[in-house]
Amino acid sequence: MSPLTTDWLISLLTEYVKDTGAAVDLILVGGLALQAYGLPDRATQDIDGEFNGDLAGLVQFLTDRHVPADLGANISGWSVVAMPPGYRERTSLLVERVKLRIRLLAPTDFIIAKLRRGTELDLDDATWVAAQFKVTSEAIKAAAENAVSVSPPDTMIFVFRKTVDLFCHRIAGFESNGGPDPTPGK
């Protein structure tokens, strides 16, 4: 399967809306979101996001076309650590058409989403977004604490806080002076 692109996704979801009459409201959170943020060479093989609508219908449509997807009605529930409160209201529009809305997380919320999982690729993605949008360590730490404040007590909170601290140390070099190339895979 070829890597997916945001243009292809928009075309595919336009076809879905036309064929089914169903509405789509999608917040992208994976590699396609990075493309939309301005990193066109970020390859991905699936669609990751929070979907509001007929999930079963969309999943069947995607399955019929052999398109992998990780979709749910609440990305905050994808981890013990919740998303920062209000993340849906801070999204920006990528596409808004009749029955089709595709949104992007605010950069700081995207970083928190990536730090909740914490793989090396997630950290690379978050590093690129932090550099691209000049997100400061202070903003990340504040958003992380907001996320923790609405998360259930769990030992994973300690791991998340450590990940946030290490990440903030990682970006400190380019925060003030441009630092190293934060492009994932470089």
Secondary structure, 3 states (H helix, E strand, C coil): CCCCCHHHHHHHHHHHHHHHCCCEEEEECCHHHHHHHCCCCCCCCCEEEEEECCHHHHHHHHHHCCCCEEEECCHHHHCCCCCCCCCCCCCEEEEEECCEEEEECCHHHHHHHHHHHCCHHHHHHHHHHHHHCCCCHHHHHHHHHHHHHCCCCCCHHHHHHHHHHHHHHHHHHHHHHCCCCCCCCC
